[in-house]
Amino acid sequence: MQDGDLRHSPFTLKVIGLGSEGRAGVTLKAQEALGSLDAVIGYKLYMDQAEPFIRPGAQKIASGMTAETKRAEEAIKLAQGGLKVGVVSGGDPGIYAMAGVVFEVAAALKVPLGEKAGELSLQVIPGIPALAAGAALLGAPLTHDFCAISLSDRLTDWEKIKKRLDLASQADFVIVLYNPRSHGRPTRLREAADILLKNLPPATPVGVASRVGRAGESAQIVTLGSLNVEEVDMQTILFIGNVSSFVYRDRLVTPRGYVRKYGVVA
């Protein structure tokens, strides 16, 4: 981009969701966005996923875990320097992912957003989130009201997470648990299950989806009372059924109520 263009055009930054099913899950919109960029920034695992769709000659900047704010700040600076920049994110960038980080950093730096000259054109390209991909693998657990709760207390106080678990289970939501267990948090999932069991029966069905869209992908249905927390890791997402959820032929289903209201034609 020439200096004259910088004065009369907005800066371009796209936060791109790569989906939850490997390269096959990258949408056409995301592929087109990746092919139009001068620089792409992201976590190493997601950069590998995006690699086939990045324009030849584009700058590629990979980094490790816990570098989210640094990635966002570098992307903004590169965009303000005249490059068309993309930040890649697993799943959907707006669900426990990079879109929020980029907006947070932009707000902290007081970066003007918009489509006018000198402003940052900040676009979010959606992707298939892990909760949607995991639900499809298990059957249809999310057809009624649900909520998602992350058990990671790295950025959220554990007491607040416990309160959310308690109230969500009282309210009869299907509950999707992200980041259920790690080496640094080996007991949190057991604590969470104990909280849920105060409001839910032990027979409540639980869908366990692991490594969705990756090598070693698996899905199983257990009960809340029999959940083996030792088999769960950070690459697992859990679906805690509500009072209506049931298992049909090894599939987890949460009915919306159509059959109850309208019946079926035999």
C-alpha positions in Angstrom: 0.0 0.0 0.0 1.4 3.4 -1.0 1.5 6.4 1.4 -1.3 8.1 -0.4 -3.5 5.1 0.0 -2.8 5.1 3.8 -4.2 8.7 4.0 -7.4 7.8 2.1 -8.2 4.3 3.2 -9.1 2.5 6.4 -6.6 0.0 7.9 -7.6 -3.7 7.5 -7.6 -6.2 10.3 -9.6 -9.5 10.2 -10.1 -12.0 13.0 -10.7 -15.3 11.3 -12.3 -18.4 12.7 -10.9 -21.6 11.4 -13.6 -23.9 12.7 -13.3 -27.0 14.9 -12.8 -29.7 12.2 -9.3 -29.2 10.9 -8.7 -27.9 7.4 -12.0 -29.4 6.2 -13.9 -27.1 8.6 -12.4 -23.8 7.3 -15.3 -22.0 5.6 -15.0 -20.5 2.1 -15.3 -17.0 3.6 -12.4 -17.7 5.9 -10.4 -19.2 3.0 -11.0 -16.1 0.9 -10.0 -13.8 3.7 -6.8 -15.7 4.3 -5.9 -15.5 0.6 -6.2 -11.7 0.6 -3.9 -10.8 3.5 -0.3 -9.5 3.7 0.3 -10.9 7.2 -1.3 -13.6 9.3 -0.7 -14.0 13.0 -1.8 -16.8 15.3 -1.2 -19.6 17.8 1.1 -22.2 16.2 -1.5 -24.9 16.0 -3.9 -22.7 14.2 -1.3 -21.3 11.9 -0.7 -24.9 10.7 -4.4 -25.2 10.1 -4.5 -22.0 8.1 -1.3 -22.6 6.1 -2.9 -24.0 2.9 -5.1 -21.0 2.5 -2.6 -18.2 3.2 -1.5 -16.2 0.2 2.0 -17.1 -1.1 4.5 -14.5 0.1 2.4 -13.3 3.0 4.2 -12.8 6.3 3.4 -15.6 8.8 3.9 -14.9 12.6 3.3 -17.8 15.0 3.5 -17.8 18.7 2.7 -20.0 21.7 0.1 -20.1 24.5 -0.6 -17.0 26.8 0.6 -14.6 24.1 -2.9 -13.5 23.1 -2.6 -9.8 23.9 0.8 -9.6 22.2 -0.6 -11.1 19.1 -3.5 -8.7 19.1 -1.2 -5.7 19.6 1.2 -6.8 16.9 -1.7 -7.3 14.5 -3.0 -3.8 15.2 0.4 -2.2 14.7 1.0 -4.0 11.5 -2.4 -3.0 10.2 -1.8 0.6 11.1 1.5 0.3 9.1 -0.5 -0.4 6.0 -0.6 -4.2 5.8 -3.8 -6.2 5.4 -3.6 -8.4 8.5 -5.4 -11.4 9.8 -5.5 -13.0 13.3 -6.5 -16.7 13.1 -8.4 -18.4 15.8 -9.7 -21.9 16.4 -13.4 -22.5 16.3 -15.3 -19.3 16.3 -13.2 -16.2 17.2 -16.0 -14.7 19.2 -16.4 -17.7 21.6 -13.6 -17.9 24.2 -11.2 -16.8 21.4 -9.3 -14.0 19.8 -12.0 -11.6 18.7 -12.6 -10.3 22.2 -8.9 -10.0 22.8 -8.4 -7.9 19.7 -11.3 -5.6 20.6 -10.1 -5.3 24.2 -6.6 -4.3 23.1 -8.0 -1.9 20.5 -10.1 -0.2 23.2 -7.1 -0.1 25.6 -5.0 1.6 22.9 -7.9 3.9 21.9 -7.7 2.8 18.3 -10.5 4.4 16.2 -12.6 1.8 14.5 -14.6 2.3 11.3 -14.4 2.5 7.6 -13.0 6.0 7.2 -9.4 6.9 6.3 -7.1 6.4 9.3 -9.6 4.2 11.1 -9.2 0.4 11.7 -11.6 -1.7 9.7 -11.9 -4.6 12.2 -13.9 -7.5 10.8 -14.7 -10.9 12.5 -15.0 -13.9 10.2 -17.0 -16.6 12.0 -16.1 -20.3 12.2 -17.8 -23.4 13.5 -17.4 -23.4 17.3 -16.4 -26.5 19.3 -19.8 -26.6 21.0 -21.5 -26.9 17.5 -19.1 -29.5 16.2 -19.1 -31.5 19.4 -22.9 -31.4 19.6 -23.2 -32.7 16.0 -20.8 -35.6 16.9 -23.0 -36.5 19.9 -26.4 -36.1 18.3 -28.6 -33.1 19.2 -27.9 -32.0 22.7 -28.4 -28.3 22.2 -31.9 -28.0 20.6 -33.2 -26.2 23.6 -31.8 -23.4 25.9 -28.2 -23.9 26.8 -25.2 -22.0 28.3 -21.5 -22.4 28.0 -19.2 -22.2 31.0 -15.4 -22.4 31.0 -13.8 -24.0 34.0 -10.5 -22.2 33.4 -9.9 -19.9 36.3 -6.9 -18.3 34.7 -8.9 -15.1 33.9 -12.1 -15.7 35.9 -12.4 -16.1 39.6 -13.2 -19.7 40.6 -15.9 -18.5 43.1 -17.7 -16.8 40.2 -17.5 -20.0 38.1 -18.9 -22.0 40.9 -21.9 -19.6 41.2 -22.5 -19.9 37.5 -22.5 -23.7 37.6 -24.9 -23.7 40.5 -27.4 -21.2 39.0 -27.3 -22.7 35.5 -28.0 -26.2 36.8 -30.9 -24.8 38.9 -32.3 -23.1 35.8 -32.4 -26.3 33.8 -30.0 -25.2 31.1 -28.1 -27.8 29.1 -24.5 -26.8 30.2 -21.5 -26.9 27.9 -18.3 -27.1 29.8 -15.2 -25.7 28.0 -11.6 -26.2 29.4 -12.8 -28.8 31.8 -9.5 -30.1 33.2 -5.7 -29.5 32.8 -2.5 -30.5 34.6 -2.7 -27.2 36.4 -6.3 -27.6 37.4 -6.7 -31.3 38.1 -9.5 -31.0 40.7 -11.8 -28.3 39.2 -13.9 -30.7 37.1 -14.6 -32.9 40.1 -15.6 -29.8 42.1 -17.8 -28.7 39.2 -19.5 -32.1 39.0 -20.2 -32.1 42.7 -21.9 -28.7 42.4 -24.0 -29.9 39.5 -25.0 -33.0 41.4 -26.6 -30.8 44.1 -29.2 -29.8 41.6 -29.2 -32.6 39.0 -29.8 -36.3 39.5 -26.8 -38.7 39.0 -28.5 -40.2 36.0 -28.3 -37.0 34.1 -26.8 -37.8 30.7 -23.4 -36.2 29.8 -21.9 -36.1 26.4 -18.1 -36.3 26.3 -16.6 -35.1 23.0 -12.8 -35.2 22.7 -10.4 -33.9 20.0 -13.3 -32.9 17.7 -12.2 -32.8 14.1 -8.7 -34.0 15.0 -6.8 -37.3 15.1 -8.1 -39.4 17.9 -11.6 -37.9 17.8 -14.1 -39.6 20.1 -17.5 -39.2 21.6 -19.3 -41.1 24.4 -22.3 -40.6 26.6 -22.0 -41.3 30.4 -24.0 -40.1 33.4 -23.1 -37.2 35.7 -22.8 -39.6 38.5 -20.4 -41.9 36.7 -18.3 -39.3 35.0 -14.6 -40.3 35.2 -12.8 -37.0 35.5 -9.4 -38.7 35.0 -10.4 -39.3 31.3 -11.0 -35.7 30.6 -8.5 -33.1 29.4 -8.3 -29.7 27.8 -9.1 -31.1 24.4 -12.5 -32.4 25.7 -15.8 -30.5 25.8 -18.7 -31.7 28.0 -22.4 -31.5 27.4 -24.5 -31.8 30.7 -28.1 -32.6 29.8 -31.1 -30.9 31.3 -34.1 -32.6 32.8 -35.6 -33.5 29.4 -32.4 -34.7 27.7 -32.3 -38.4 26.8 -30.2 -41.0 25.0 -31.6 -42.6 21.9 -29.5 -45.2 20.1 -26.2 -43.9 21.5 -27.1 -40.3 20.7 -27.7 -37.5 23.2 -30.9 -35.6 22.5 -32.5 -32.5 24.2 -36.0 -32.2 22.8 -37.5 -28.8 22.0 -41.0 -30.2 22.6 -42.4 -30.7 19.1 -43.5 -34.3 19.6 -45.1 -33.4 23.0 -47.0 -30.6 21.5 -47.9 -31.8 18.0 -47.5 -35.6 18.2 -46.4 -37.8 15.4 -48.2 -39.4 12.5 -48.0 -43.2 12.8 
